């Protein structure tokens, strides 16, 4: 069966799913058993036809385990392939683009969660601390065989509970399993940061190169930001920060501040520029802001630091 769910005539088609039911209707699957939550096997989703490139925006959280997926999705200017045994997590309002040759994975699960499903549960706040919901496709979680088995067991348990008649404990049990699922994802992502340290160390070199170039050519551009740095590396801000945290113990913002202070120390010890001029060179709008940051990081004012070298 071919489900033609994305056909429209305009050149810039945007589809937004505000509810789980709306998503199921568009996908051509049965209405959800719960209005705020569903779990679907990819093999149960009809084959679809898409007549044009389509932008997707959803008000839902998604967790997907894809075991066999020929599809591609675009983030920014880059197309990414899905592979076997990967997990992708999406927060509400994230934007993705699918092309005319899009097709769903042929095996795995898609979990759709409306934020209201979590209301009154601690997971409603905890889920906001999981940075991987703000990662993008090329930052998906690649599972080992054992990890995939662990995730499958949890998905099967959630699926079994979802298929039962709803009672006073249904939501509690599903959310408890979702909590475990997300905790495993968090664990495996941290493992992935460790096992890929060679590549990530290369990323650290690129970070430093971007910052060096910015400080050399960034006059009148303002201070470098975490989002600017992530954009230069084609990464999401959250993924870059989590990766740097694993490598250096510092977030992106902390690393930027460290490099700012290093550059400031060079100016203070090798030039006769005033504090205000140094602040301007580094991108600060106000010299007071520079002096405050410098003292916070070094426990000295810029002038006191310069005098200690005279």
C-alpha positions in Angstrom: 0.0 0.0 0.0 1.3 3.4 -0.9 0.2 6.3 1.2 0.3 9.7 -0.5 0.4 12.0 2.4 2.7 14.9 1.5 1.3 15.9 -1.9 0.8 19.6 -2.3 1.4 22.1 -5.1 3.3 24.9 -3.4 7.1 25.0 -3.7 7.8 25.4 0.0 5.7 22.8 1.7 5.8 22.8 5.4 4.0 20.2 7.5 3.5 20.7 11.3 2.3 18.0 13.6 0.7 19.4 16.6 -0.8 16.2 18.0 0.0 12.5 18.0 -3.3 11.8 16.2 -2.5 14.3 13.5 0.8 12.6 12.9 -0.8 9.1 12.7 -3.4 10.4 10.2 -0.6 11.8 8.0 1.4 8.7 8.2 -1.5 6.4 7.3 -1.5 4.4 10.5 -4.2 3.6 13.0 -5.2 6.3 15.5 -3.1 6.2 18.7 -4.3 4.2 21.7 -3.4 7.2 23.9 -4.0 10.8 22.7 -0.6 12.0 24.0 1.7 9.0 23.3 2.3 6.3 20.8 4.8 3.7 19.8 4.8 2.4 16.2 6.9 -0.2 14.5 8.5 1.1 11.3 7.5 -2.1 9.5 3.8 -1.2 10.1 4.0 2.2 8.4 2.7 2.2 4.9 5.1 3.1 2.1 4.7 6.8 1.3 5.1 9.0 -1.8 6.4 12.5 -1.5 6.0 14.8 -4.5 8.4 17.5 -3.3 10.9 18.5 -0.7 9.1 18.9 2.6 9.9 20.7 5.8 8.7 19.0 8.9 8.0 20.7 12.3 6.5 18.9 15.2 5.3 19.8 18.7 6.2 16.4 19.9 9.2 14.6 21.4 10.5 11.7 19.3 12.7 8.8 20.1 13.4 6.4 17.2 15.4 3.2 17.0 16.2 2.5 13.3 17.6 -0.8 12.4 17.3 -0.6 8.6 16.7 2.7 7.0 17.4 3.7 3.4 16.1 7.3 3.9 18.0 10.6 4.0 17.1 13.8 5.8 18.6 17.2 5.5 19.8 19.5 8.3 21.1 22.9 7.1 22.9 22.3 3.8 23.9 18.7 4.5 22.2 15.4 3.7 22.6 12.5 6.2 22.1 8.8 5.8 20.5 6.7 8.5 22.3 3.4 9.1 21.4 0.3 11.1 21.2 0.3 14.9 21.0 4.0 15.6 18.9 6.2 17.9 17.7 9.7 17.0 15.9 11.9 19.5 14.1 15.1 18.6 12.7 17.9 20.8 9.5 19.8 19.9 9.9 22.6 17.2 13.0 21.0 15.6 13.0 21.4 11.8 14.0 18.7 9.3 13.7 18.4 5.5 12.8 15.2 3.7 13.3 14.8 -0.1 11.1 13.1 -2.7 13.0 9.8 -2.4 12.3 9.6 1.4 11.3 6.3 2.9 10.9 5.2 6.5 13.1 2.7 8.1 11.9 -0.9 7.5 12.6 -2.0 11.1 12.6 -0.5 14.5 10.3 1.7 16.6 9.1 5.3 16.6 8.0 6.8 20.0 6.0 10.0 19.9 5.5 11.9 23.1 3.4 15.0 23.6 4.9 17.2 26.3 1.6 17.1 28.2 2.0 13.4 28.6 4.9 14.1 31.0 3.2 16.8 33.0 3.2 16.2 36.8 6.0 13.7 36.4 9.6 14.4 37.2 10.5 13.3 33.7 8.9 16.5 32.4 11.8 18.4 33.8 14.4 15.7 33.5 13.9 15.4 29.7 15.0 19.0 29.3 18.4 18.1 30.8 19.1 15.5 28.1 21.1 17.4 25.6 20.8 14.7 22.9 17.2 15.9 22.2 18.8 18.9 20.6 21.4 17.0 18.6 21.0 16.7 14.8 21.0 13.7 12.4 24.8 13.5 12.0 25.1 13.3 15.8 22.8 10.3 16.2 23.6 7.6 18.7 25.3 4.6 17.0 24.6 1.5 19.0 26.8 -1.6 19.6 25.1 -4.9 19.3 24.7 -5.3 23.0 23.4 -1.8 23.4 20.8 -2.3 20.7 19.5 -5.4 22.4 19.1 -3.4 25.7 17.1 -0.7 23.9 15.0 -3.3 22.1 14.0 -4.9 25.3 12.8 -1.5 26.7 10.9 -0.7 23.5 9.2 -4.1 23.6 8.1 -3.5 27.2 6.7 -0.1 26.3 5.0 -1.5 23.3 3.4 -4.3 25.4 2.1 -1.8 27.9 0.8 0.5 25.1 -1.3 -2.3 23.6 -3.0 -3.1 26.9 -6.3 -1.4 27.8 -5.7 1.9 29.5 -6.1 1.9 33.3 -5.0 4.1 36.2 -1.4 2.7 36.0 -0.8 2.7 32.3 0.8 6.2 32.1 2.9 5.5 35.2 4.3 2.3 33.7 5.0 3.8 30.3 6.7 6.9 31.8 8.8 4.7 34.1 10.1 2.8 31.0 10.6 6.0 29.1 12.8 7.3 31.9 14.9 4.1 31.8 15.1 4.4 28.0 16.4 8.0 28.1 18.8 7.1 30.9 20.3 4.4 28.7 20.5 6.8 25.8 22.4 9.2 28.0 24.8 6.5 29.1 25.4 5.3 25.6 26.0 8.9 24.3 28.6 9.4 27.0 30.2 6.1 25.9 30.2 7.3 22.3 32.0 10.5 23.3 34.7 8.4 25.0 35.1 5.8 22.2 35.4 8.5 19.6 38.0 10.6 21.4 40.3 10.4 18.4 37.8 12.2 16.2 36.8 14.5 19.0 40.4 15.5 19.6 40.6 16.5 16.0 37.4 18.5 16.6 39.2 20.3 19.5 41.9 21.4 17.1 39.3 22.7 14.8 37.7 24.7 17.6 40.9 26.3 18.5 41.6 27.1 14.8 38.2 28.8 14.4 38.7 30.8 17.6 42.2 31.9 16.6 40.9 33.1 13.2 38.0 34.9 14.9 40.3 36.8 17.3 42.6 37.7 14.5 39.9 38.9 12.1 36.9 39.5 14.4 37.2 43.2 15.2 33.8 44.8 15.3 32.1 41.4 15.2 31.5 41.2 18.9 32.4 38.3 21.2 32.4 34.8 19.7 29.4 32.8 20.8 28.8 29.1 21.3 26.3 29.0 18.4 28.7 30.7 16.1 31.4 28.2 16.9 29.1 25.3 16.5 27.8 26.7 13.2 31.4 26.9 11.8 31.9 23.2 12.7 28.5 22.1 11.3 27.4 20.8 14.7 24.6 21.6 17.0 25.5 23.9 19.9 24.5 21.2 22.5 26.5 18.4 20.9 29.6 20.6 20.7 29.3 21.6 24.3 28.7 18.1 25.5 31.7 16.8 23.5 34.0 19.6 24.8 32.8 18.8 28.3 33.9 15.2 27.9 37.2 16.2 26.3 38.2 19.2 28.4 35.8 19.4 31.4 34.6 22.7 29.9 31.5 23.8 28.1 31.9 25.7 24.8 31.3 29.0 26.6 33.9 28.2 29.2 36.4 27.3 26.5 35.7 30.6 24.7 36.3 32.5 27.9 39.5 30.6 28.4 40.7 31.6 25.0 39.6 35.2 25.5 41.7 35.3 28.7 44.7 33.8 26.9 44.5 36.4 24.2 44.0 39.2 26.7 47.1 38.1 28.6 49.1 38.3 25.3 47.9 41.8 24.7 48.6 42.9 28.3 52.2 41.5 28.3 53.3 42.2 24.7 51.6 45.5 23.8 51.0 48.9 25.2 47.3 48.9 24.3 45.0 50.3 27.0 42.5 48.0 28.8 39.7 49.6 26.8 41.6 49.0 23.5 42.2 45.4 24.4 38.5 45.0 25.3 37.6 46.4 21.9 40.1 44.1 20.1 38.5 41.1 21.8 35.0 42.0 20.9 33.7 43.4 24.2 31.3 46.3 23.9 32.3 47.7 27.3 35.7 47.6 28.9 34.0 47.0 32.3 32.7 43.7 31.1 36.1 42.6 30.0 37.7 43.7 33.3 35.0 41.8 35.2 35.5 38.6 33.3 39.3 38.9 33.5 39.2 39.3 37.3 36.7 36.4 37.7 39.1 34.1 35.8 42.4 35.3 37.1 41.6 36.9 40.4 43.5 40.0 39.2 42.4 43.1 37.3 44.0 43.5 33.8 46.1 46.4 35.1 47.3 44.4 38.1 48.2 41.5 35.8 50.2 43.8 33.5 52.0 45.4 36.4 53.1 42.0 37.7 55.2 41.7 34.6 56.9 45.0 34.9 
